[in-house]
Amino acid sequence: MTPDAQPHGNFVAFLVRDKEPGDKKPTFDGRLRLPTVEGELTFALWGHEYADPKTGEVQIMFNGRTDAVSPSDAPMVQVAALLKNDGAAGPVSVGNLQIQSRQLVLFPNRFKAEDPAKQRPDYWGAYNPGNGQPMVRISAWLRKDRYQNAMMAGATSYPLPGKSEVEQQEVTPTIDELEAKGQVSRGMPEKTKKRSGGRGE
């Protein structure tokens, strides 16, 4: 599969409106779509500070979980999804990290500064859909929404076999290219904004 033919799904997250410094609420909420699956899943992301083991610099990573069902699915499809044991296949491994079913993680992209002209994502990560489905990569760019609040916009994709993370990024389209092709969108539908409490465009 060529990079241009590689399918992508949408990934977007907005700051939680009533988040207060130091509380236990998530930092972002949003939605994602798998590259070849209809329907989107909502998620919440919590931010955590950590010291980069190589540089000692304090960085921020995110982790969270998606809902078990897609709100766009028919009622019986949602019920059937809840009857499956989505953890039966166990966690997936990304490096030395174990990712549980429906868990997603995002890390600062240490490869971004290597070549700023390539517009590599600010964050990269992974999502385990569960039920034996393959692990999904996440590429996310930090930007501001129309209210000048931080948001993330990006895409999901399936890993290309035999390629390292930096090699994957060499063939990952930029957020502008993904938007121009209509493979990802900006902003959150009005009904989702009202339900989630996030801020959209």
Secondary structure, 3 states (H helix, E strand, C coil): CCHHHCCCEEEEEEEECCCCCCCCCCCEEEEECCCCCCCCEEEEEEEEEEECCCCCCEEEEEEEEECCCCCCCCHHHHHHHHCCCCCCCCCEEECCEEECCCEEEEEECCCHHHCHHHCCCCEEEEECCCCCCCCEEEEEEEEECCCCCEEEEEEEECCCCCCCHHHHHHCCCCHHHHHHCCCCCCCCCHHHHHHHCECCC
